[in-house]
Amino acid sequence: AHQWFGPTLEPTIDQVGAVTWLVREPGSGTRASAEELISELAITPPTLAVGSNLAMKRLVELGLGIAVISTESVAHELETGELVSLNVPPLPQRRSWCLGVRSGEPPTSAIIDLTRYLQASGEVDFTPQPHILGD
């Protein structure tokens, strides 16, 4: 990334539009996020579809392109300096997730613990409020 964008890691729109974007397969949420960002930036970069996060990380390490990928997926590589994070507004983007549970059965203790953990983290807003906690 340094050779493409310089030491500030804040590329211009023209720079991010000129490099290959590694994207996941059609139907992937990560691909949808990348396509949304590409649209917001009003760029038409070359793209290459990649079938896994691991493959995306390795291709970025080889210098074959840039990728939109979750921070959790690249935490180790960011920590060790194998990969760097670029400052490209409007990133980071937030995703909406759905926590699905089986209907008609009481929730397991693991589901209750997970739901309580997510609520306590302050990062999650359940809409509508979950009824599995008995609140």
The first five atom37 places (N, CA, C, CB, O) and aatype in JSON, in Angstrom:
{
  "aatype": [0, 8, 5, 17, 13, 7, 14, 16, 10, 6, 14, 16, 9, 3, 5, 19, 7, 0, 19, 16, 17, 10, 19, 1, 6, 14, 7, 15, 7, 16, 1, 0, 15, 0, 6, 6, 10, 9, 15, 6, 10, 0, 9, 16, 14, 14, 16, 10, 0, 19, 7, 15, 2, 10, 0, 12, 11, 1, 10, 19, 6, 10, 7, 10, 7, 9, 0, 19, 9, 15, 16, 6, 15, 19, 0, 8, 6, 10, 6, 16, 7, 6, 10, 19, 15, 10, 2, 19, 14, 14, 10, 14, 5, 1, 1, 15, 17, 4, 10, 7, 19, 1, 15, 7, 6, 14, 14, 16, 15, 0, 9, 9, 3, 10, 16, 1, 18, 10, 5, 0, 15, 7, 6, 19, 3, 13, 16, 14, 5, 14, 8, 9, 10, 7, 3],
  "atom_mask": [
    [1, 1, 1, 1, 1],
    [1, 1, 1, 1, 1],
    [1, 1, 1, 1, 1],
    [1, 1, 1, 1, 1],
    [1, 1, 1, 1, 1],
    [1, 1, 1, 0, 1],
    [1, 1, 1, 1, 1],
    [1, 1, 1, 1, 1],
    [1, 1, 1, 1, 1],
    [1, 1, 1, 1, 1],
    [1, 1, 1, 1, 1],
    [1, 1, 1, 1, 1],
    [1, 1, 1, 1, 1],
    [1, 1, 1, 1, 1],
    [1, 1, 1, 1, 1],
    [1, 1, 1, 1, 1],
    [1, 1, 1, 0, 1],
    [1, 1, 1, 1, 1],
    [1, 1, 1, 1, 1],
    [1, 1, 1, 1, 1],
    [1, 1, 1, 1, 1],
    [1, 1, 1, 1, 1],
    [1, 1, 1, 1, 1],
    [1, 1, 1, 1, 1],
    [1, 1, 1, 1, 1],
    [1, 1, 1, 1, 1],
    [1, 1, 1, 0, 1],
    [1, 1, 1, 1, 1],
    [1, 1, 1, 0, 1],
    [1, 1, 1, 1, 1],
    [1, 1, 1, 1, 1],
    [1, 1, 1, 1, 1],
    [1, 1, 1, 1, 1],
    [1, 1, 1, 1, 1],
    [1, 1, 1, 1, 1],
    [1, 1, 1, 1, 1],
    [1, 1, 1, 1, 1],
    [1, 1, 1, 1, 1],
    [1, 1, 1, 1, 1],
    [1, 1, 1, 1, 1],
    [1, 1, 1, 1, 1],
    [1, 1, 1, 1, 1],
    [1, 1, 1, 1, 1],
    [1, 1, 1, 1, 1],
    [1, 1, 1, 1, 1],
    [1, 1, 1, 1, 1],
    [1, 1, 1, 1, 1],
    [1, 1, 1, 1, 1],
    [1, 1, 1, 1, 1],
    [1, 1, 1, 1, 1],
    [1, 1, 1, 0, 1],
    [1, 1, 1, 1, 1],
    [1, 1, 1, 1, 1],
    [1, 1, 1, 1, 1],
    [1, 1, 1, 1, 1],
    [1, 1, 1, 1, 1],
    [1, 1, 1, 1, 1],
    [1, 1, 1, 1, 1],
    [1, 1, 1, 1, 1],
    [1, 1, 1, 1, 1],
    [1, 1, 1, 1, 1],
    [1, 1, 1, 1, 1],
    [1, 1, 1, 0, 1],
    [1, 1, 1, 1, 1],
    [1, 1, 1, 0, 1],
    [1, 1, 1, 1, 1],
    [1, 1, 1, 1, 1],
    [1, 1, 1, 1, 1],
    [1, 1, 1, 1, 1],
    [1, 1, 1, 1, 1],
    [1, 1, 1, 1, 1],
    [1, 1, 1, 1, 1],
    [1, 1, 1, 1, 1],
    [1, 1, 1, 1, 1],
    [1, 1, 1, 1, 1],
    [1, 1, 1, 1, 1],
    [1, 1, 1, 1, 1],
    [1, 1, 1, 1, 1],
    [1, 1, 1, 1, 1],
    [1, 1, 1, 1, 1],
    [1, 1, 1, 0, 1],
    [1, 1, 1, 1, 1],
    [1, 1, 1, 1, 1],
    [1, 1, 1, 1, 1],
    [1, 1, 1, 1, 1],
    [1, 1, 1, 1, 1],
    [1, 1, 1, 1, 1],
    [1, 1, 1, 1, 1],
    [1, 1, 1, 1, 1],
    [1, 1, 1, 1, 1],
    [1, 1, 1, 1, 1],
    [1, 1, 1, 1, 1],
    [1, 1, 1, 1, 1],
    [1, 1, 1, 1, 1],
    [1, 1, 1, 1, 1],
    [1, 1, 1, 1, 1],
    [1, 1, 1, 1, 1],
    [1, 1, 1, 1, 1],
    [1, 1, 1, 1, 1],
    [1, 1, 1, 0, 1],
    [1, 1, 1, 1, 1],
    [1, 1, 1, 1, 1],
    [1, 1, 1, 1, 1],
    [1, 1, 1, 0, 1],
    [1, 1, 1, 1, 1],
    [1, 1, 1, 1, 1],
    [1, 1, 1, 1, 1],
    [1, 1, 1, 1, 1],
    [1, 1, 1, 1, 1],
    [1, 1, 1, 1, 1],
    [1, 1, 1, 1, 1],
    [1, 1, 1, 1, 1],
    [1, 1, 1, 1, 1],
    [1, 1, 1, 1, 1],
    [1, 1, 1, 1, 1],
    [1, 1, 1, 1, 1],
    [1, 1, 1, 1, 1],
    [1, 1, 1, 1, 1],
    [1, 1, 1, 1, 1],
    [1, 1, 1, 1, 1],
    [1, 1, 1, 1, 1],
    [1, 1, 1, 0, 1],
    [1, 1, 1, 1, 1],
    [1, 1, 1, 1, 1],
    [1, 1, 1, 1, 1],
    [1, 1, 1, 1, 1],
    [1, 1, 1, 1, 1],
    [1, 1, 1, 1, 1],
    [1, 1, 1, 1, 1],
    [1, 1, 1, 1, 1],
    [1, 1, 1, 1, 1],
    [1, 1, 1, 1, 1],
    [1, 1, 1, 1, 1],
    [1, 1, 1, 0, 1],
    [1, 1, 1, 1, 1]
  ],
  "atom_positions": [
    [[0.82, -1.19, 0.0], [0.0, 0.0, 0.0], [0.86, 1.25, 0.0], [-0.93, 0.0, 1.2], [0.49, 2.25, -0.61]],
    [[2.0, 1.21, 0.67], [2.84, 2.4, 0.72], [3.29, 2.81, -0.68], [4.05, 2.15, 1.6], [3.32, 4.0, -0.99]],
    [[3.62, 1.85, -1.54], [4.1, 2.22, -2.86], [2.98, 2.85, -3.69], [4.66, 1.0, -3.57], [3.27, 3.61, -4.61]],
    [[1.72, 2.54, -3.39], [0.63, 3.13, -4.15], [0.25, 4.51, -3.65], [-0.56, 2.23, -4.12], [-0.01, 5.42, -4.44]],
    [[0.21, 4.68, -2.33], [-0.44, 5.87, -1.78], [0.46, 6.77, -0.96], [-1.57, 5.46, -0.96], [0.01, 7.82, -0.51]],
    [[1.69, 6.4, -0.75], [2.58, 7.25, 0.04], [2.44, 7.0, 1.53], [0.0, 0.0, 0.0], [1.59, 6.21, 1.95]],
    [[3.25, 7.65, 2.31], [3.33, 7.34, 3.74], [2.11, 7.75, 4.55], [4.52, 7.99, 4.32], [1.93, 7.24, 5.66]],
    [[1.25, 8.65, 4.05], [0.11, 9.1, 4.85], [-1.02, 8.09, 4.86], [-0.4, 10.42, 4.35], [-1.87, 8.13, 5.75]],
    [[-1.05, 7.2, 3.91], [-2.1, 6.2, 3.76], [-3.47, 6.85, 3.6], [-2.12, 5.26, 4.95], [-4.5, 6.28, 3.98]],
    [[-3.48, 8.05, 3.03], [-4.73, 8.76, 2.73], [-4.77, 9.02, 1.23], [-4.84, 10.09, 3.54], [-4.46, 10.12, 0.77]],
    [[-5.16, 8.0, 0.46], [-5.14, 8.13, -1.0], [-6.21, 9.09, -1.49], [-5.32, 6.77, -1.65], [-7.22, 9.33, -0.83]],
    [[-5.96, 9.62, -2.68], [-6.96, 10.46, -3.34], [-7.99, 9.54, -4.0], [-6.3, 11.42, -4.4], [-7.75, 8.34, -4.17]],
    [[-9.11, 10.11, -4.37], [-10.14, 9.34, -5.07], [-9.59, 8.78, -6.38], [-11.39, 10.23, -5.35], [-9.87, 7.64, -6.73]],
    [[-8.8, 9.57, -7.09], [-8.21, 9.09, -8.34], [-7.31, 7.89, -8.1], [-7.41, 10.22, -9.03], [-7.3, 6.95, -8.89]],
    [[-6.55, 7.92, -7.01], [-5.65, 6.79, -6.7], [-6.43, 5.52, -6.4], [-4.75, 7.14, -5.52], [-6.09, 4.46, -6.92]],
    [[-7.47, 5.6, -5.57], [-8.22, 4.38, -5.25], [-9.06, 3.91, -6.43], [-9.13, 4.61, -4.04], [-9.44, 2.74, -6.5]],
    [[-9.35, 4.82, -7.36], [-10.08, 4.42, -8.55], [-9.21, 3.77, -9.61], [0.0, 0.0, 0.0], [-9.72, 3.15, -10.54]],
    [[-7.89, 3.91, -9.47], [-6.98, 3.39, -10.48], [-6.43, 2.0, -10.15], [-5.84, 4.34, -10.65], [-5.88, 1.34, -11.03]],
    [[-6.57, 1.56, -8.91], [-6.03, 0.25, -8.53], [-7.14, -0.8, -8.56], [-5.38, 0.3, -7.13], [-8.33, -0.48, -8.5]],
    [[-6.73, -2.05, -8.65], [-7.68, -3.15, -8.65], [-8.28, -3.32, -7.26], [-7.0, -4.45, -9.1], [-7.57, -3.31, -6.26]],
    [[-9.6, -3.48, -7.22], [-10.31, -3.77, -5.98], [-10.6, -5.26, -5.95], [-11.63, -2.93, -5.86], [-11.2, -5.81, -6.88]],
    [[-10.17, -5.9, -4.9], [-10.47, -7.31, -4.69], [-11.81, -7.38, -3.97], [-9.32, -8.04, -3.87], [-11.97, -6.82, -2.89]],
    [[-12.76, -8.05, -4.56], [-14.11, -8.13, -4.0], [-14.51, -9.59, -3.82], [-15.14, -7.39, -4.92], [-13.99, -10.47, -4.51]],
    [[-15.41, -9.83, -2.9], [-15.89, -11.19, -2.68], [-16.86, -11.59, -3.78], [-16.57, -11.3, -1.3], [-17.16, -10.8, -4.68]],
    [[-17.35, -12.82, -3.71], [-18.24, -13.36, -4.73], [-19.6, -12.66, -4.68], [-18.4, -14.88, -4.54], [-19.98, -12.1, -3.66]],
    [[-20.34, -12.7, -5.82], [-21.68, -12.1, -5.84], [-22.55, -12.69, -4.73], [-22.35, -12.33, -7.22], [-22.54, -13.9, -4.48]],
    [[-23.31, -11.82, -4.07], [-24.17, -12.24, -2.98], [-23.54, -12.06, -1.61], [0.0, 0.0, 0.0], [-24.23, -12.15, -0.59]],
    [[-22.25, -11.8, -1.57], [-21.55, -11.62, -0.3], [-21.85, -10.24, 0.27], [-20.04, -11.81, -0.48], [-21.91, -9.26, -0.47]],
    [[-22.04, -10.16, 1.59], [-22.24, -8.87, 2.24], [-21.02, -7.99, 2.14], [0.0, 0.0, 0.0], [-21.14, -6.77, 2.02]],
    [[-19.83, -8.6, 2.19], [-18.6, -7.83, 2.04], [-18.52, -7.22, 0.64], [-17.36, -8.71, 2.32], [-18.08, -6.08, 0.48]],
    [[-18.93, -7.98, -0.35], [-18.94, -7.45, -1.72], [-19.93, -6.29, -1.83], [-19.29, -8.56, -2.74], [-19.64, -5.27, -2.45]],
    [[-21.09, -6.46, -1.22], [-22.09, -5.39, -1.26], [-21.54, -4.12, -0.63], [-23.38, -5.83, -0.53], [-21.78, -3.02, -1.13]],
    [[-20.79, -4.25, 0.47], [-20.19, -3.08, 1.11], [-19.16, -2.43, 0.2], [-19.54, -3.47, 2.44], [-19.11, -1.2, 0.1]],
    [[-18.34, -3.24, -0.46], [-17.34, -2.7, -1.38], [-18.02, -2.0, -2.55], [-16.41, -3.82, -1.89], [-17.61, -0.91, -2.94]],
    [[-19.05, -2.61, -3.1], [-19.76, -2.0, -4.23], [-20.44, -0.7, -3.82], [-20.79, -2.97, -4.79], [-20.48, 0.26, -4.59]],
    [[-20.96, -0.66, -2.59], [-21.59, 0.56, -2.08], [-20.54, 1.68, -1.95], [-22.27, 0.29, -0.72], [-20.8, 2.83, -2.31]],
    [[-19.38, 1.33, -1.44], [-18.31, 2.31, -1.3], [-17.83, 2.81, -2.67], [-17.14, 1.71, -0.51], [-17.65, 4.01, -2.87]],
    [[-17.64, 1.89, -3.6], [-17.22, 2.26, -4.95], [-18.24, 3.23, -5.57], [-17.07, 0.99, -5.85], [-17.86, 4.21, -6.21]],
    [[-19.52, 2.95, -5.37], [-20.57, 3.82, -5.88], [-20.53, 5.19, -5.22], [-21.94, 3.17, -5.67], [-20.64, 6.21, -5.89]],
    [[-20.38, 5.21, -3.88], [-20.32, 6.49, -3.15], [-19.13, 7.33, -3.59], [-20.25, 6.24, -1.65], [-19.21, 8.56, -3.64]],
    [[-18.02, 6.67, -3.91], [-16.82, 7.39, -4.36], [-16.9, 7.79, -5.82], [-15.59, 6.53, -4.12], [-16.07, 8.56, -6.31]],
    [[-17.91, 7.26, -6.53], [-18.12, 7.55, -7.96], [-16.88, 7.2, -8.78], [-18.48, 9.03, -8.16], [-16.41, 7.98, -9.6]],
    [[-16.36, 5.97, -8.53], [-15.2, 5.49, -9.27], [-15.57, 4.21, -10.01], [-13.99, 5.25, -8.32], [-16.58, 3.58, -9.69]],
    [[-14.76, 3.83, -10.99], [-14.98, 2.59, -11.73], [-13.67, 1.82, -11.81], [-15.55, 2.87, -13.16], [-13.09, 1.68, -12.89]],
    [[-13.2, 1.32, -10.67], [-11.92, 0.62, -10.68], [-12.05, -0.78, -11.28], [-11.35, 0.52, -9.26], [-13.15, -1.34, -11.33]],
    [[-10.94, -1.34, -11.74], [-10.98, -2.75, -12.11], [-11.24, -3.57, -10.85], [-9.65, -3.2, -12.81], [-10.79, -3.21, -9.76]],
    [[-11.97, -4.68, -10.99], [-12.26, -5.54, -9.84], [-11.87, -6.97, -10.16], [-13.75, -5.46, -9.45], [-11.84, -7.39, -11.32]],
    [[-11.59, -7.71, -9.1], [-11.28, -9.13, -9.21], [-12.05, -9.85, -8.12], [-9.74, -9.4, -9.11], [-11.85, -9.56, -6.93]],
    [[-12.92, -10.79, -8.49], [-13.7, -11.54, -7.51], [-12.82, -12.6, -6.86], [-14.94, -12.19, -8.16], [-12.11, -13.34, -7.54]],
    [[-12.89, -12.67, -5.53], [-12.08, -13.59, -4.74], [-13.02, -14.37, -3.82], [-10.98, -12.83, -3.92], [-13.96, -13.79, -3.27]],
    [[-12.77, -15.66, -3.65], [-13.7, -16.52, -2.94], [-13.59, -16.6, -1.44], [0.0, 0.0, 0.0], [-14.44, -17.23, -0.81]],
    [[-12.57, -16.0, -0.82], [-12.46, -16.09, 0.64], [-11.69, -14.91, 1.19], [-11.77, -17.41, 1.05], [-10.92, -14.26, 0.48]],
    [[-11.91, -14.63, 2.48], [-11.16, -13.56, 3.13], [-9.67, -13.87, 3.15], [-11.67, -13.35, 4.56], [-8.85, -12.97, 2.96]],
    [[-9.31, -15.13, 3.38], [-7.9, -15.51, 3.4], [-7.24, -15.22, 2.06], [-7.75, -17.0, 3.75], [-6.14, -14.68, 2.01]],
    [[-7.92, -15.58, 0.98], [-7.37, -15.3, -0.35], [-7.24, -13.79, -0.58], [-8.25, -15.93, -1.45], [-6.26, -13.33, -1.17]],
    [[-8.24, -13.02, -0.13], [-8.17, -11.57, -0.28], [-6.95, -11.01, 0.46], [-9.45, -10.9, 0.25], [-6.21, -10.19, -0.09]],
    [[-6.74, -11.46, 1.69], [-5.59, -10.98, 2.47], [-4.28, -11.3, 1.77], [-5.6, -11.6, 3.87], [-3.4, -10.44, 1.69]],
    [[-4.14, -12.52, 1.26], [-2.89, -12.91, 0.61], [-2.66, -12.12, -0.68], [-2.9, -14.41, 0.31], [-1.53, -11.74, -0.98]],
    [[-3.73, -11.88, -1.44], [-3.58, -11.12, -2.68], [-3.21, -9.67, -2.4], [-4.88, -11.17, -3.49], [-2.44, -9.07, -3.14]],
    [[-3.76, -9.09, -1.32], [-3.37, -7.74, -0.93], [-1.9, -7.73, -0.51], [-4.27, -7.21, 0.22], [-1.15, -6.83, -0.89]],
    [[-1.5, -8.74, 0.27], [-0.09, -8.84, 0.69], [0.85, -8.92, -0.51], [0.1, -10.07, 1.59], [1.97, -8.41, -0.45]],
    [[0.4, -9.56, -1.58], [1.21, -9.68, -2.79], [1.19, -8.41, -3.64], [0.73, -10.85, -3.62], [1.91, -8.31, -4.63]],
    [[0.36, -7.45, -3.26], [0.31, -6.19, -3.99], [-0.59, -6.21, -5.21], [0.0, 0.0, 0.0], [-0.44, -5.38, -6.1]],
    [[-1.54, -7.15, -5.24], [-2.4, -7.26, -6.42], [-3.63, -6.37, -6.37], [-2.84, -8.68, -6.58], [-4.37, -6.3, -7.35]],
    [[-3.86, -5.69, -5.26], [-5.01, -4.8, -5.19], [-5.3, -4.39, -3.76], [0.0, 0.0, 0.0], [-4.53, -4.67, -2.84]],
    [[-6.44, -3.71, -3.6], [-6.91, -3.31, -2.28], [-8.25, -4.0, -2.04], [-7.05, -1.76, -2.17], [-8.89, -4.47, -2.98]],
    [[-8.66, -4.06, -0.79], [-9.89, -4.78, -0.46], [-10.62, -4.11, 0.69], [-9.59, -6.24, -0.1], [-10.0, -3.51, 1.57]],
    [[-11.93, -4.21, 0.67], [-12.77, -3.86, 1.8], [-13.01, -5.17, 2.53], [-14.13, -3.15, 1.36], [-13.57, -6.12, 1.98]],
    [[-12.58, -5.21, 3.79], [-12.67, -6.44, 4.57], [-12.86, -6.05, 6.03], [-11.4, -7.35, 4.38], [-12.39, -4.99, 6.45]],
    [[-13.52, -6.87, 6.79], [-13.79, -6.52, 8.19], [-12.48, -6.44, 8.98], [-14.74, -7.53, 8.84], [-11.54, -7.19, 8.74]],
    [[-12.47, -5.51, 9.92], [-11.29, -5.34, 10.77], [-10.95, -6.62, 11.5], [-11.51, -4.2, 11.78], [-9.78, -6.96, 11.67]],
    [[-11.98, -7.34, 11.94], [-11.76, -8.6, 12.66], [-11.01, -9.61, 11.81], [-13.09, -9.2, 13.11], [-10.21, -10.39, 12.32]],
    [[-11.25, -9.59, 10.5], [-10.6, -10.54, 9.6], [-9.12, -10.27, 9.41], [-11.28, -10.53, 8.28], [-8.36, -11.18, 9.06]],
    [[-8.69, -9.03, 9.62], [-7.31, -8.66, 9.36], [-6.59, -8.13, 10.61], [-7.25, -7.63, 8.26], [-5.53, -7.52, 10.49]],
    [[-7.16, -8.34, 11.78], [-6.59, -7.79, 13.02], [-5.13, -8.2, 13.2], [-7.4, -8.26, 14.24], [-4.29, -7.36, 13.51]],
    [[-4.82, -9.47, 12.99], [-3.44, -9.95, 13.16], [-2.51, -9.28, 12.16], [-3.38, -11.47, 13.01], [-1.43, -8.82, 12.53]],
    [[-2.92, -9.23, 10.91], [-2.07, -8.66, 9.86], [-1.85, -7.17, 10.07], [-2.69, -8.91, 8.49], [-0.78, -6.65, 9.76]],
    [[-2.86, -6.46, 10.59], [-2.69, -5.04, 10.9], [-1.72, -4.86, 12.06], [-4.05, -4.38, 11.23], [-0.89, -3.95, 12.06]],
    [[-1.85, -5.73, 13.06], [-0.97, -5.66, 14.23], [0.49, -5.91, 13.86], [-1.43, -6.67, 15.29], [1.38, -5.24, 14.37]],
    [[0.73, -6.87, 12.98], [2.1, -7.21, 12.61], [2.66, -6.32, 11.5], [2.16, -8.66, 12.17], [3.85, -6.38, 11.19]],
    [[1.81, -5.51, 10.9], [2.26, -4.64, 9.82], [2.27, -5.29, 8.46], [0.0, 0.0, 0.0], [2.74, -4.69, 7.49]],
    [[1.76, -6.52, 8.36], [1.69, -7.18, 7.05], [0.72, -6.45, 6.13], [1.26, -8.65, 7.22], [0.92, -6.41, 4.91]],
    [[-0.33, -5.88, 6.71], [-1.3, -5.09, 5.97], [-1.45, -3.75, 6.67], [-2.67, -5.82, 5.85], [-1.16, -3.62, 7.86]],
    [[-1.9, -2.75, 5.93], [-2.19, -1.44, 6.5], [-3.62, -1.05, 6.14], [-1.17, -0.37, 6.0], [-4.17, -1.52, 5.14]],
    [[-4.18, -0.2, 6.95], [-5.53, 0.29, 6.72], [-5.44, 1.67, 6.09], [-6.35, 0.33, 8.03], [-4.74, 2.54, 6.59]],
    [[-6.16, 1.86, 5.0], [-6.16, 3.14, 4.32], [-7.29, 4.01, 4.86], [-6.31, 2.95, 2.8], [-8.35, 3.51, 5.22]],
    [[-7.06, 5.3, 4.91], [-8.07, 6.25, 5.32], [-8.83, 6.7, 4.08], [-7.44, 7.47, 6.07], [-8.39, 7.6, 3.36]],
    [[-9.96, 6.04, 3.83], [-10.78, 6.35, 2.66], [-12.2, 6.65, 3.13], [-10.77, 5.16, 1.63], [-13.02, 5.74, 3.25]],
    [[-12.5, 7.93, 3.39], [-13.88, 8.25, 3.77], [-14.8, 7.8, 2.66], [-14.06, 9.76, 4.06], [-14.41, 7.97, 1.5]],
    [[-15.95, 7.27, 2.86], [-16.73, 7.25, 4.09], [-16.55, 5.99, 4.93], [-18.15, 7.42, 3.76], [-17.49, 5.61, 5.64]],
    [[-15.42, 5.33, 4.88], [-15.17, 4.2, 5.76], [-14.88, 4.71, 7.17], [-14.0, 3.32, 5.24], [-14.42, 5.84, 7.3]],
    [[-15.12, 3.96, 8.21], [-15.71, 2.62, 8.18], [-17.23, 2.69, 8.03], [-15.35, 1.86, 9.46], [-17.88, 3.64, 8.46]],
    [[-17.76, 1.66, 7.42], [-19.2, 1.55, 7.27], [-19.74, 0.62, 8.35], [-19.58, 1.04, 5.85], [-19.02, -0.26, 8.83]],
    [[-20.97, 0.8, 8.71], [-21.62, -0.08, 9.67], [-22.58, -0.98, 8.92], [-22.37, 0.74, 10.77], [-23.21, -0.56, 7.95]],
    [[-22.69, -2.19, 9.36], [-23.62, -3.14, 8.76], [-24.75, -3.43, 9.72], [-22.91, -4.43, 8.36], [-24.59, -3.37, 10.94]],
    [[-25.89, -3.76, 9.16], [-27.01, -4.24, 9.97], [-26.97, -5.75, 9.95], [-28.39, -3.7, 9.43], [-26.79, -6.37, 8.91]],
    [[-27.15, -6.34, 11.11], [-27.14, -7.79, 11.25], [-28.46, -8.24, 11.84], [-25.97, -8.26, 12.12], [-29.17, -7.46, 12.48]],
    [[-28.78, -9.47, 11.62], [-29.98, -10.06, 12.18], [-29.56, -11.23, 13.07], [-30.97, -10.53, 11.06], [-28.81, -12.11, 12.64]],
    [[-30.04, -11.24, 14.29], [-29.8, -12.36, 15.2], [-31.04, -13.24, 15.15], [-29.49, -11.88, 16.66], [-32.08, -12.89, 15.7]],
    [[-30.92, -14.37, 14.49], [-32.06, -15.26, 14.32], [-32.0, -16.42, 15.3], [0.0, 0.0, 0.0], [-30.94, -16.99, 15.54]],
    [[-33.14, -16.75, 15.85], [-33.26, -17.9, 16.74], [-34.45, -18.73, 16.31], [-33.4, -17.45, 18.23], [-35.35, -18.23, 15.64]],
    [[-34.45, -19.98, 16.69], [-35.53, -20.89, 16.33], [-36.82, -20.49, 17.04], [-35.15, -22.34, 16.66], [-36.82, -20.23, 18.25]],
    [[-37.89, -20.45, 16.29], [-39.19, -20.06, 16.83], [-39.81, -21.21, 17.61], [-40.12, -19.62, 15.71], [-39.67, -22.37, 17.24]],
    [[-40.48, -20.88, 18.69], [-41.25, -21.86, 19.43], [-40.46, -22.68, 20.43], [0.0, 0.0, 0.0], [-41.02, -23.57, 21.07]],
    [[-39.16, -22.41, 20.57], [-38.36, -23.13, 21.54], [-37.69, -22.13, 22.47], [-37.3, -24.02, 20.84], [-37.33, -21.04, 22.05]],
    [[-37.52, -22.5, 23.73], [-36.83, -21.57, 24.63], [-35.38, -21.41, 24.19], [-36.9, -22.07, 26.11], [-34.76, -22.36, 23.72]],
    [[-34.84, -20.19, 24.35], [-33.46, -19.97, 23.93], [-32.48, -20.72, 24.82], [-33.14, -18.48, 23.96], [-32.73, -20.93, 26.01]],
    [[-31.39, -21.13, 24.23], [-30.34, -21.8, 25.01], [-29.62, -20.77, 25.86], [-29.35, -22.55, 24.08], [-29.74, -19.56, 25.62]],
    [[-28.88, -21.23, 26.82], [-28.11, -20.31, 27.67], [-27.07, -19.56, 26.83], [-27.42, -21.07, 28.83], [-26.76, -18.41, 27.13]],
    [[-26.54, -20.2, 25.8], [-25.56, -19.54, 24.93], [-26.2, -18.36, 24.19], [-24.96, -20.54, 23.92], [-25.58, -17.31, 24.06]],
    [[-27.43, -18.52, 23.71], [-28.12, -17.44, 23.02], [-28.4, -16.29, 23.98], [-29.43, -17.95, 22.39], [-28.21, -15.13, 23.63]],
    [[-28.83, -16.61, 25.18], [-29.09, -15.57, 26.19], [-27.8, -14.83, 26.52], [-29.71, -16.19, 27.47], [-27.79, -13.61, 26.59]],
    [[-26.72, -15.57, 26.74], [-25.43, -14.94, 27.06], [-24.96, -14.05, 25.92], [-24.36, -16.01, 27.35], [-24.51, -12.92, 26.16]],
    [[-25.05, -14.52, 24.69], [-24.64, -13.73, 23.54], [-25.46, -12.45, 23.44], [-24.76, -14.54, 22.25], [-24.91, -11.37, 23.24]],
    [[-26.76, -12.57, 23.58], [-27.64, -11.4, 23.48], [-27.32, -10.39, 24.57], [-29.1, -11.83, 23.56], [-27.26, -9.19, 24.3]],
    [[-27.12, -10.85, 25.79], [-26.76, -9.94, 26.88], [-25.41, -9.28, 26.64], [-26.74, -10.7, 28.22], [-25.24, -8.09, 26.9]],
    [[-24.46, -10.06, 26.13], [-23.13, -9.51, 25.83], [-23.24, -8.4, 24.77], [-22.18, -10.62, 25.34], [-22.65, -7.33, 24.93]],
    [[-23.98, -8.67, 23.71], [-24.13, -7.69, 22.64], [-24.82, -6.42, 23.14], [-24.93, -8.29, 21.49], [-24.42, -5.31, 22.78]],
    [[-25.84, -6.58, 23.97], [-26.52, -5.4, 24.51], [-25.59, -4.61, 25.43], [-27.79, -5.82, 25.27], [-25.58, -3.38, 25.39]],
    [[-24.83, -5.29, 26.26], [-23.94, -4.63, 27.21], [-22.78, -3.93, 26.52], [-23.4, -5.65, 28.21], [-22.22, -2.98, 27.07]],
    [[-22.41, -4.39, 25.32], [-21.28, -3.79, 24.61], [-21.54, -2.35, 24.19], [-20.93, -4.61, 23.4], [-20.61, -1.59, 23.95]],
    [[-22.82, -1.99, 24.11], [-23.17, -0.65, 23.66], [-23.04, -0.47, 22.17], [0.0, 0.0, 0.0], [-23.35, 0.6, 21.65]],
    [[-22.59, -1.49, 21.47], [-22.4, -1.41, 20.03], [-23.63, -1.9, 19.26], [-21.19, -2.22, 19.61], [-23.7, -1.78, 18.04]],
    [[-24.6, -2.44, 20.0], [-25.74, -3.09, 19.36], [-27.03, -2.42, 19.82], [-25.77, -4.6, 19.67], [-27.22, -2.16, 21.01]],
    [[-27.9, -2.15, 18.88], [-29.22, -1.64, 19.19], [-30.22, -2.63, 18.62], [-29.45, -0.19, 18.62], [-30.39, -2.72, 17.4]],
    [[-30.87, -3.38, 19.49], [-31.85, -4.35, 19.03], [-33.16, -3.65, 18.72], [-32.06, -5.46, 20.08], [-33.74, -2.98, 19.57]],
    [[-33.62, -3.8, 17.47], [-34.89, -3.25, 17.07], [-35.62, -4.33, 16.29], [-34.73, -1.94, 16.23], [-35.14, -4.7, 15.22]],
    [[-36.74, -4.85, 16.73], [-37.36, -4.57, 18.03], [-36.56, -5.22, 19.16], [-38.82, -5.08, 18.05], [-35.67, -6.03, 18.9]],
    [[-36.87, -4.87, 20.36], [-36.18, -5.42, 21.51], [-36.4, -6.92, 21.57], [-36.66, -4.75, 22.81], [-37.51, -7.4, 21.32]],
    [[-35.36, -7.67, 21.9], [-35.52, -9.13, 21.96], [-36.39, -9.55, 23.15], [-34.16, -9.82, 22.05], [-36.31, -8.97, 24.23]],
    [[-37.19, -10.55, 22.91], [-38.07, -11.06, 23.96], [-37.47, -12.3, 24.62], [-39.46, -11.39, 23.38], [-38.06, -12.84, 25.55]],
    [[-36.32, -12.73, 24.15], [-35.76, -13.98, 24.66], [-35.18, -13.83, 26.05], [-34.7, -14.5, 23.73], [-34.94, -14.83, 26.73]],
    [[-34.96, -12.6, 26.5], [-34.34, -12.41, 27.81], [-35.37, -12.38, 28.93], [-33.53, -11.14, 27.83], [-35.01, -12.35, 30.11]],
    [[-36.66, -12.38, 28.57], [-37.69, -12.35, 29.59], [-37.86, -10.98, 30.2], [0.0, 0.0, 0.0], [-38.4, -10.86, 31.3]],
    [[-37.4, -9.94, 29.51], [-37.53, -8.57, 30.02], [-38.89, -8.01, 29.77], [-36.49, -7.67, 29.4], [-39.17, -6.87, 30.14]]
  ]
}
